[in-house]
Amino acid sequence: MKTSYMLQANFLIVLFFLFLTYLGELEAQDTTWPQFRGLNSSGLADDGAKPPVQFGPNQNFLWKVALPVGHSSPCIWDDNIFLTGYIKDKKELQTICINRNTGNVKWRQTIYPEKIEEYHAISNAATATPTTDGVRVYVYFGSYGVLCYDMSGALVWEKKIPIADIWYGASSSPIATKDILLLSHDFQDNSYLLALDKATGDSVWKVLLPEVHKQHYNTTSYSTPLVMNNQVILHRVQEISGYSIKDGSRLWWLPTPTSGFSTPIFYQNTLYIGTWQEFGEKERLGDLPDFETMVSINDNNGDSLITKEEIPDDMLLISRPEMEEATVYVKGVFGMFDKNEDRTIDREEWDKTIEWFVTFYGESGLMALRPNAHGELPMSQVLWKVKEKVPEVPTPIYYKGYVYMIKNGGIITCVNAESGKVLYRERLGASGPYLASPIVANGNIYISSSKGVITVIKAGDKLEILAQNDLGEKIFSTPAVIGNALYVRTTENLYAFGE
């Protein structure tokens, strides 16, 4: 009998400590947004989160703090918000920790790279979002490499990485998972997936990524890796692929037309990927002349060939009506036409390149993929695909049986996640480019335009706009939610809103 009482007592003690552990895990979830788009890039706030629907500088405003330029999104653990910044004239890169309750800067660390990477006109050198595990915070700069700080801002380790040949700046964010830090270094040359020991920065494994995109003029991927079922999922130029998180071995791959911009998301065993590429929508292609007309108008030296200098500066290849600074002109991608690299374009090169635009590049779209095989996947693994109005940069979001995507012009599409049926496609009434990704909190979807308008809609199969909040400052970063507070980074400030 005594033994029985002792066993019961021990059992109750174990249950008590398990309960405490469970409470601790709940508390960590409530105060954690540990990487780009929160837990595993899902974009979903904790179930108990209730941020305001209406907010602005004069409504439900908690605090704001001025920041240097940077497109990294808030990374949060307990009372710490981690961000990065860039001061161009000083060639200075910053890692910043801000008190989540007050907006005061807790610490700031700076580095000065020997050289700053190339980046797009609308971007900068502080684009990748930090990640944290509550013990350390990990930061990646394309101009420098990876830096690891403890929560008080002391440098723990660093791993310098040479600047790669890249057009638009390194924007793929690091991911902290289990004992390793994952980084996709998928650039035009020397592409690889890297796993570092979180405690030391030592390489655990490194796998070279195969060249799958030789025909694509931009061979750099910008997507953040996704961890799913002990696999690392990569959205690359011309490919979706899965790698073993244990040793980096390549498990499966699906060749598909895509520029590798947005981050994959998943629910259960299904991946949802917004595959987009520059020539996927025919209405955006420029009205290019046939080769005879091209030569008759522009062949200044009479050799029946076209040089780069003979191409008009304003000859349009791809229009971006809501983002003119990112419009593509023929002269800027001369190498796409000049297949033999002899610095001229002949009839065959001109005709084949245009044909390639129109045919090969018509198959991108939002897809549902169930990768339950090894090696190169057959197209039967693609459950469905929505080809129209796919966003260039924003990552889609899955919520309660629906997948939502937002593209330039404020065009939102809601898709049944099981069937791929488009339930609605409408304009939000907030124009301009969209670069930030949507997030969900309390059954509402928060959608940020680059012009600074955050539209809040009710999740569901019909569009219901709850509010449109104009912050008056440009937004390129994805917001974060902790509890009843919403954190929004603009090009000038970090804002906290809450009721």
C-alpha positions in Angstrom: 0.0 0.0 0.0 2.8 2.4 0.9 4.4 1.7 -2.5 1.2 2.5 -4.2 0.9 5.8 -2.5 4.5 6.7 -3.4 3.8 5.8 -7.0 0.7 8.0 -7.0 2.6 10.9 -5.4 5.5 10.6 -7.9 2.9 10.5 -10.7 1.3 13.7 -9.5 4.7 15.4 -9.2 5.5 14.4 -12.8 2.1 15.7 -14.0 2.7 19.0 -12.1 6.1 19.6 -13.8 4.6 18.6 -17.2 1.9 21.2 -16.6 4.5 23.8 -15.7 6.4 22.9 -18.9 3.2 23.2 -20.9 2.4 26.6 -19.4 6.0 27.7 -20.3 5.5 26.6 -23.9 2.2 28.5 -24.1 3.9 31.6 -22.8 6.7 31.3 -25.3 4.2 30.9 -28.1 2.3 34.0 -26.9 5.5 36.1 -26.9 7.3 34.7 -29.9 7.5 35.8 -33.5 10.9 34.2 -34.1 11.7 34.7 -37.8 10.3 36.0 -41.1 6.5 35.8 -40.9 6.5 34.2 -37.4 6.5 30.5 -36.6 7.8 28.6 -39.6 7.0 31.5 -41.9 3.3 30.8 -41.5 2.2 34.4 -41.0 -0.2 33.2 -38.4 -0.5 34.9 -35.0 -1.2 32.9 -31.8 -4.8 31.9 -31.4 -5.3 34.3 -28.5 -3.9 37.4 -30.3 -6.3 40.3 -30.8 -4.5 43.3 -32.4 -6.6 46.3 -33.4 -8.4 46.4 -36.7 -8.3 50.2 -36.9 -5.1 52.0 -36.1 -2.7 54.8 -37.1 -0.6 57.6 -35.6 -3.8 58.9 -33.9 -5.7 55.8 -33.1 -4.7 52.8 -31.0 -1.1 54.1 -31.1 1.3 52.7 -28.5 4.7 54.0 -29.6 7.1 54.5 -32.5 10.8 54.6 -32.9 12.8 56.0 -35.8 15.0 53.5 -37.7 17.6 53.5 -40.4 16.5 52.1 -43.8 16.0 48.4 -44.0 13.5 45.9 -45.3 13.9 43.3 -42.6 10.7 42.4 -40.7 10.3 42.4 -36.9 11.7 39.3 -35.2 10.4 39.0 -31.6 11.2 37.0 -28.5 9.6 38.1 -25.2 10.3 41.8 -24.7 12.9 42.0 -27.5 12.3 43.1 -31.1 15.2 42.5 -33.4 15.7 44.4 -36.7 18.5 45.4 -39.0 19.3 48.7 -40.6 21.6 50.3 -43.2 23.2 53.7 -43.2 24.4 54.2 -46.8 26.8 57.2 -46.5 28.7 55.4 -43.7 28.5 51.9 -45.3 27.2 50.9 -41.9 25.1 47.8 -41.1 23.2 47.6 -37.8 21.6 45.0 -35.7 19.0 46.7 -33.4 17.2 45.4 -30.3 14.1 47.3 -29.2 12.1 47.0 -26.0 8.7 45.6 -27.1 6.9 47.4 -24.3 8.4 50.9 -24.6 10.0 51.2 -28.0 13.3 52.2 -26.5 16.5 50.9 -28.1 18.0 48.3 -25.7 21.2 47.8 -27.8 22.7 48.4 -31.2 25.6 46.6 -32.9 27.3 47.9 -36.0 29.6 46.5 -38.6 31.4 48.1 -41.6 31.9 45.7 -44.5 34.7 46.2 -47.0 32.2 46.3 -49.8 28.4 46.7 -50.0 26.5 44.2 -52.2 24.5 45.4 -55.2 20.8 45.9 -54.5 17.7 47.0 -56.3 16.7 50.7 -56.5 13.8 50.1 -54.2 15.8 47.9 -51.8 18.9 48.2 -49.5 21.6 46.2 -47.8 19.5 45.3 -44.8 16.8 43.1 -46.2 17.1 39.6 -44.6 15.0 39.2 -41.3 16.9 38.1 -38.2 15.9 34.9 -36.4 16.1 33.9 -32.8 15.7 30.9 -30.5 15.5 32.9 -27.3 19.1 32.2 -26.4 20.8 33.9 -29.3 19.8 36.1 -32.3 21.2 35.4 -35.8 21.6 38.0 -38.5 22.6 37.7 -42.1 23.9 40.5 -44.3 24.8 39.7 -47.9 27.6 42.2 -47.6 29.2 40.5 -44.7 27.9 37.1 -43.6 26.3 35.7 -40.5 26.5 37.2 -37.0 25.3 35.7 -33.8 24.6 37.8 -30.7 23.4 36.8 -27.3 20.2 38.4 -26.0 22.2 41.2 -24.4 23.9 42.1 -27.7 27.3 40.5 -27.1 28.8 38.9 -30.2 29.0 35.1 -29.8 30.4 34.2 -33.2 30.5 35.4 -36.8 31.0 33.6 -40.1 32.1 35.8 -43.0 30.7 34.9 -46.4 32.1 36.4 -49.6 29.7 38.7 -51.5 28.1 36.6 -54.3 27.3 37.8 -57.9 23.8 39.1 -57.3 21.6 41.7 -58.9 19.1 42.7 -56.3 20.6 42.1 -52.9 20.5 39.1 -50.6 17.0 38.9 -49.1 16.7 35.2 -48.1 16.5 35.1 -44.3 18.2 32.6 -42.0 16.2 30.0 -40.2 17.0 28.7 -36.7 15.7 25.2 -36.1 16.7 22.6 -33.6 20.5 22.8 -33.2 21.3 24.3 -36.6 21.0 27.6 -38.5 19.9 27.3 -42.1 20.9 29.7 -44.9 20.1 29.6 -48.6 23.0 31.1 -50.6 21.4 30.7 -54.0 23.1 33.2 -56.2 24.3 33.3 -59.8 27.5 31.4 -59.0 28.5 29.0 -56.2 25.0 28.4 -54.9 24.6 26.3 -51.8 22.4 25.4 -48.8 24.3 25.8 -45.5 23.7 24.5 -42.0 25.7 26.0 -39.2 25.9 24.9 -35.6 23.9 27.5 -33.7 26.2 27.5 -30.7 29.5 27.9 -32.5 28.9 28.9 -36.1 30.8 25.8 -37.3 29.6 24.2 -40.5 27.4 21.1 -39.9 26.9 20.5 -43.6 27.0 22.3 -46.8 25.4 21.1 -50.1 26.0 22.7 -53.5 22.7 23.5 -55.3 22.5 22.2 -58.9 22.3 24.6 -61.8 18.7 24.4 -63.0 18.2 27.9 -64.3 20.7 28.5 -67.1 18.0 29.8 -69.5 16.7 32.4 -67.0 18.2 35.8 -67.2 18.1 36.3 -63.4 19.6 33.2 -61.8 19.3 34.4 -58.2 16.7 33.1 -55.8 15.4 35.3 -53.0 13.1 32.9 -51.1 13.5 32.1 -47.4 13.8 28.3 -46.7 10.9 26.5 -45.1 11.2 23.6 -42.7 8.6 20.9 -43.2 8.6 17.3 -41.8 12.4 17.2 -41.3 13.0 18.6 -44.8 14.3 22.0 -46.0 12.0 23.2 -48.8 13.6 25.6 -51.3 11.8 27.8 -53.8 14.5 28.4 -56.4 14.7 29.8 -59.9 13.0 27.1 -62.1 12.6 24.6 -59.3 10.9 23.6 -56.0 13.0 21.1 -54.1 13.4 19.3 -50.8 16.5 18.6 -48.8 17.2 16.4 -45.7 17.6 18.6 -42.6 19.9 15.9 -41.2 22.7 16.0 -43.9 21.5 18.3 -46.7 21.0 15.5 -49.2 18.6 16.3 -52.1 15.5 14.3 -51.7 13.1 15.5 -54.5 12.7 18.3 -56.9 10.0 19.6 -59.3 11.2 21.7 -62.3 8.7 24.5 -62.8 8.7 28.0 -64.3 9.4 30.4 -61.4 11.8 33.2 -60.4 12.1 31.9 -56.8 10.9 34.9 -55.0 8.2 34.1 -52.4 8.6 31.7 -49.5 6.7 28.3 -49.5 4.0 27.6 -46.9 2.4 24.4 -45.9 -0.5 22.8 -44.1 -0.3 19.2 -43.0 1.5 17.5 -46.0 0.7 20.0 -48.7 2.9 22.8 -49.9 1.5 26.0 -51.3 4.0 28.0 -53.5 3.4 31.3 -55.4 5.5 30.5 -58.5 5.9 33.7 -60.5 8.2 34.9 -63.2 8.6 38.0 -65.3 6.9 36.7 -68.4 4.1 34.7 -66.9 1.3 37.2 -67.9 1.2 38.0 -71.6 -0.6 41.3 -71.0 2.6 42.6 -69.3 4.9 41.8 -72.3 6.0 44.7 -74.4 4.9 44.9 -78.0 8.2 43.8 -79.5 8.7 44.2 -83.3 9.6 41.3 -85.6 13.3 41.0 -86.5 12.9 42.6 -90.0 11.2 45.7 -88.4 13.8 45.8 -85.7 16.7 45.8 -88.2 15.0 48.3 -90.5 14.6 50.8 -87.7 17.6 50.2 -85.5 20.4 48.6 -87.5 22.6 51.7 -87.7 25.7 50.0 -89.1 23.9 47.9 -91.8 25.2 44.5 -90.7 21.7 43.0 -90.3 22.4 42.4 -86.7 21.4 44.2 -83.5 24.0 45.4 -80.9 23.2 46.5 -77.4 23.9 50.1 -78.4 21.3 49.9 -81.2 18.5 49.0 -78.9 16.3 52.0 -77.9 16.5 52.7 -74.1 12.7 52.7 -73.9 12.0 49.4 -75.7 9.8 47.7 -73.2 10.1 44.0 -72.3 8.0 43.7 -69.1 5.7 46.4 -67.7 5.1 46.8 -64.0 2.2 49.3 -63.9 2.2 49.6 -60.1 6.0 49.6 -59.8 7.6 51.5 -62.6 11.0 51.5 -61.1 11.2 47.8 -61.5 10.0 47.7 -65.2 12.3 45.6 -67.5 13.6 47.0 -70.8 15.2 45.0 -73.6 18.5 46.8 -73.3 18.8 45.9 -69.7 18.6 42.1 -70.4 20.5 42.0 -73.6 22.2 38.8 -72.6 18.9 36.9 -72.7 18.8 37.5 -76.5 22.5 37.1 -77.1 22.7 33.4 -76.7 26.1 32.9 -78.2 27.6 35.9 -76.4 29.0 37.5 -79.5 27.6 40.9 -78.5 25.0 40.9 -81.3 21.5 39.5 -81.8 20.6 37.7 -85.1 17.3 36.7 -86.4 17.3 33.2 -84.8 18.2 34.6 -81.4 15.5 37.3 -81.5 12.7 35.0 -82.7 13.6 32.1 -80.3 13.8 34.3 -77.3 10.4 35.9 -78.0 8.9 32.5 -78.6 10.4 31.3 -75.3 8.8 34.2 -73.4 5.3 33.5 -74.8 5.3 29.6 -74.5 7.6 28.4 -71.8 6.7 31.2 -69.4 3.0 30.6 -69.4 3.0 27.9 -66.7 3.7 29.7 -63.5 1.1 30.2 -60.8 0.0 29.5 -57.2 0.3 25.7 -56.8 -0.5 23.1 -54.3 2.1 20.4 -54.2 2.2 17.1 -52.2 5.8 15.8 -52.4 5.4 12.2 -51.4 8.0 10.7 -53.7 11.8 10.9 -54.3 13.8 12.1 -57.2 12.2 14.3 -59.9 8.5 14.6 -59.2 5.9 14.0 -61.9 3.4 16.8 -62.5 0.8 14.5 -60.9 2.2 15.6 -57.6 0.8 19.1 -58.3 -2.7 19.0 -57.0 -3.8 22.3 -58.7 -2.5 25.5 -60.0 -4.0 29.0 -60.3 -2.2 30.9 -63.1 -3.8 34.3 -63.0 -2.9 37.4 -60.8 -0.1 35.7 -58.9 2.1 38.0 -56.8 5.7 38.7 -57.6 7.1 39.0 -54.1 4.5 38.5 -51.3 4.2 35.0 -49.9 0.7 33.5 -49.9 -1.0 32.6 -46.6 -3.0 29.6 -45.6 -5.8 29.9 -43.1 -8.7 27.5 -42.2 -9.0 25.9 -45.6 -8.3 28.9 -47.8 -5.2 30.2 -49.5 -4.9 34.0 -50.1 -2.5 35.9 -52.3 -2.1 39.6 -52.9 -0.4 41.2 -55.9 0.4 44.7 -57.2 -2.6 46.9 -57.6 -4.2 45.5 -54.5 -5.7 42.5 -56.2 -6.5 39.8 -53.7 -7.4 36.2 -54.7 -9.0 33.6 -52.3 -8.6 30.0 -53.3 -10.1 26.8 -51.8 -7.0 25.0 -50.5 -8.3 21.6 -51.3 -9.7 22.1 -54.8 -7.9 25.1 -56.1 -11.1 26.8 -57.0 -10.9 30.6 -57.1 -13.6 31.8 -54.7 -13.1 35.5 -55.3 -10.7 37.8 -56.9 -11.2 41.5 -56.2 -9.4 44.8 -55.7 -9.0 46.1 -52.2 -9.2 49.7 -53.2 -5.6 50.3 -52.1 -3.4 50.7 -55.2 0.3 50.5 -55.6 3.0 47.8 -55.3 2.7 45.1 -52.7 6.0 43.7 -51.3 5.1 42.8 -47.7 3.4 39.5 -47.1 -0.1 39.1 -45.5 -0.5 37.9 -41.9 -3.5 36.6 -40.0 -4.6 37.4 -36.4 -7.9 36.8 -34.7 -9.5 35.6 -38.0 -8.5 38.8 -39.8 -6.0 39.2 -42.6 -3.6 42.2 -42.5 -2.4 43.2 -46.0 0.2 46.0 -46.4 0.7 48.1 -49.5 4.0 49.7 -50.3 2.2 53.0 -50.2 1.5 52.6 -46.5 -2.1 51.4 -46.5 -2.8 48.4 -44.3 -6.1 46.8 -45.3 -7.8 44.5 -42.8 -10.2 41.9 -44.2 -12.3 39.2 -42.6 -11.0 35.7 -43.5 -13.5 33.7 -45.5 -14.8 32.9 -49.0 -16.2 36.4 -49.6 -14.3 39.7 -49.5 -15.3 41.7 -46.4 -13.1 44.8 -45.8 -13.1 45.8 -42.1 -10.7 48.8 -42.3 -8.1 50.5 -44.3 -5.4 52.2 -42.2 -3.1 54.7 -44.0 0.2 55.2 -42.1 1.5 57.8 -44.6 4.8 56.0 -44.9 6.0 53.3 -47.3 5.9 49.7 -46.1 8.1 47.0 -47.5 8.4 44.8 -44.4 5.9 42.2 -43.2 4.3 43.1 -39.9 4.4 41.0 -36.7 1.8 40.3 -34.0 2.3 39.5 -30.3 -0.8 39.3 -28.1 -2.9 42.3 -28.7 -0.2 44.4 -30.3 0.7 44.9 -34.0 4.2 45.9 -35.0 4.7 47.6 -38.3 8.0 48.6 -39.9 7.8 51.4 -42.4 10.7 53.0 -44.3 11.0 55.5 -41.5 9.8 54.0 -38.2 8.8 50.9 -36.3 5.2 51.3 -34.9 3.4 49.5 -32.2 -0.4 49.6 -32.2 -2.8 48.1 -29.6 -6.1 48.8 -27.9 
